[in-house]
């Protein structure tokens, strides 16, 4: 007459299976969130692209601040590429 099993039956086995399933889903979501936030906080090493272009970024910042001339910046770009 009444259906309370949700496909897992009436007993404790179905409830345990559902609890384990949802615990795994929640753990997966937490792990993904932690990984996402750690990447923003620089806990993970930079990718090879980021590491390769960092010196050029520093040179561009120095040029923008007026610390180096255009010729020096062009020479640094040439040397770094």
N, C-alpha and C positions, 0 to 999 in steps of 0.2 A: 504494500500500500504506500508506504513512504520510502523514498530513496535517499539515503544518507551517505552512501559509500563513495560517491564521486568516481566510480570505476575501480576502487581499491578495496572494496569490501567494508565490513563493519568493524573489523578488529584493529588492533594496535599496529599490525604490519603495514597497513595502508597509511596510517598516520605517520609512522616512522619514515616511510618512503617519501612522503610529501615533505616532511620536516627536513630530511637530508637534501632533497631537491632544492628547496628554497634556501637552505643554508649555502649550498653551492652557488646558486644564482647571486645571492647577496655578496658572497666572498669574491666572485668574479667581478662584480661591479666595483667593489671596494679596491681590488687590485688594479683595475683599469684606471680608476680615479687617482690612486696614489701614483701610478706611473705617469699619468698626464701632468699632475702637479709637480712632481719631482723634475720633469723635463723643463718646466718653466723656471724652477729654482736652481737650475744648473747642477743638479746632482748627477746627471748622466753625462758622459763625455760628449763633447761636440762631434758632430758628423765631420767627415773628411772635407766636405764642401765649406763648412763654417770655419774649420781650422785653416784651410788653405786661403780663404779670402780675408781673414782677420788682419793680417799686415797691410793689405791694400785699404781696408776700412780705416785703419789708424792713419795711414798716409793721407787719405781723403779728409779725415777730420783735421789733421794738422794743416792741410792746405786751406780748408774752410776757415780755420782760426787765423790764418795769415802767418803761421809759424814757418812755412816754407813757400818758396816761389813756384810759379807754374812750371818753370824749367826743372826744378828739383822734383816736383811731383811727377812730371812726365818721365823723368829718369827713374824714379822709384817704381812707377808703373811698369816701365820697360824691364827693369831688373827683377821685379817680382813675378812677371808673367813668363 
